[in-house]
């Protein structure tokens, strides 16, 4: 429970330090873009990573909103997957994908919603 609380505090700190909190409150389009990421929780777990990547490309990759880039990087590391550089025995580096701190299987509510309906 304390890990989740610390993660939430980090999330809030990121938003307040980068000025995103005020923008979220004042800019409806910006707030909608952020809520698109939280809506991922309602998708089937198997679809979340692919749709996250599409959303990331749409918002960040198409120059729609570079202000969200720190948030998107944080969201990806924490909730989708982590891309890390690993030093190999021969001294070279290789990028590897590692599980997120809180992978989609933990926070996806899709199955629970289906069961309730």
C-alpha positions as CSV (number, residue, x, y, z in Angstrom):
1,X,0.0,0.0,0.0
2,X,2.8,2.4,0.8
3,X,4.4,1.8,-2.6
4,X,1.1,2.8,-4.3
5,X,0.9,5.9,-2.1
6,X,4.5,6.9,-2.9
7,X,3.9,6.4,-6.6
8,X,0.8,8.6,-6.4
9,X,2.8,11.3,-4.6
10,X,5.5,11.1,-7.3
11,X,2.8,11.5,-9.9
12,X,1.4,14.6,-8.2
13,X,4.8,16.1,-7.7
14,X,5.6,15.6,-11.4
15,X,2.4,17.4,-12.3
16,X,3.0,20.3,-9.9
17,X,6.7,20.8,-10.6
18,X,6.2,20.9,-14.4
19,X,3.2,23.2,-14.2
20,X,0.9,20.6,-15.7
21,X,-1.5,20.7,-12.7
22,X,-2.6,24.2,-13.5
23,X,-2.8,23.5,-17.2
24,X,-4.9,20.4,-16.5
25,X,-7.3,22.5,-14.6
26,X,-7.5,25.4,-17.1
27,X,-7.1,23.7,-20.5
28,X,-9.9,21.3,-21.5
29,X,-8.1,19.8,-24.5
30,X,-5.0,19.2,-22.4
31,X,-7.1,17.6,-19.6
32,X,-8.7,15.3,-22.2
33,X,-5.3,14.2,-23.5
34,X,-4.3,13.2,-20.0
35,X,-7.5,11.4,-19.3
36,X,-6.9,9.3,-22.5
37,X,-4.1,7.7,-20.6
38,X,-6.2,6.9,-17.6
39,X,-8.9,5.5,-19.9
40,X,-6.4,2.7,-20.8
41,X,-7.4,1.0,-17.6
42,X,-10.7,0.0,-19.2
43,X,-9.1,-1.8,-22.1
44,X,-8.3,-5.6,-22.2
45,X,-4.9,-6.1,-20.7
46,X,-3.5,-7.6,-23.9
47,X,-4.4,-4.4,-25.8
48,X,-3.0,-1.8,-23.4
49,X,0.6,-1.6,-24.5
50,X,-0.2,-1.3,-28.2
51,X,-2.9,1.4,-27.7
52,X,-0.6,3.2,-25.3
53,X,2.1,3.4,-28.0
54,X,-0.5,4.6,-30.5
55,X,-1.7,7.3,-28.1
56,X,1.9,8.3,-27.3
57,X,2.7,8.7,-31.0
58,X,-0.5,10.6,-31.6
59,X,0.1,13.1,-28.8
60,X,3.9,13.4,-28.5
61,X,5.1,12.2,-31.9
62,X,2.8,14.4,-34.0
63,X,3.9,17.6,-32.1
64,X,0.4,17.9,-30.6
65,X,1.6,18.4,-27.1
66,X,5.3,18.1,-26.1
67,X,4.4,19.4,-22.6
68,X,3.1,16.0,-21.9
69,X,6.3,14.2,-22.7
70,X,7.6,14.0,-19.0
71,X,4.2,12.6,-18.0
72,X,4.1,10.1,-20.8
73,X,7.6,8.9,-20.0
74,X,6.7,8.5,-16.3
75,X,3.4,6.7,-17.2
76,X,5.3,4.3,-19.5
77,X,8.0,3.4,-17.0
78,X,5.5,3.0,-14.2
79,X,2.5,1.5,-15.8
80,X,3.4,0.0,-19.2
81,X,7.0,-1.2,-19.5
82,X,10.5,0.0,-18.9
83,X,13.2,0.2,-21.6
84,X,16.6,-0.3,-20.0
85,X,20.1,-0.4,-21.4
86,X,21.9,-3.5,-20.2
87,X,25.7,-4.0,-20.5
88,X,26.6,-7.3,-22.1
89,X,29.6,-9.4,-21.2
90,X,31.5,-8.1,-24.3
91,X,31.0,-4.5,-23.1
92,X,28.3,-3.6,-25.6
93,X,24.9,-2.3,-24.5
94,X,21.6,-3.8,-25.5
95,X,18.2,-2.3,-24.9
96,X,15.8,-4.6,-23.1
97,X,12.2,-4.3,-22.2
98,X,11.4,-4.9,-18.5
99,X,8.0,-5.0,-16.7
100,X,6.7,-1.8,-15.4
101,X,6.5,-1.1,-11.7
102,X,2.8,-1.6,-11.9
103,X,2.1,-3.6,-15.0
104,X,-1.3,-3.5,-16.8
105,X,-2.4,-6.8,-15.3
106,X,-2.4,-5.0,-11.8
107,X,-4.4,-1.9,-12.8
108,X,-6.6,-2.9,-15.7
109,X,-10.2,-3.0,-14.6
110,X,-11.6,-4.3,-17.9
111,X,-12.4,-7.8,-16.6
112,X,-14.0,-6.5,-13.4
113,X,-16.2,-4.2,-15.4
114,X,-17.3,-7.0,-17.7
115,X,-18.1,-9.2,-14.7
116,X,-20.2,-6.5,-13.2
117,X,-22.2,-5.9,-16.4
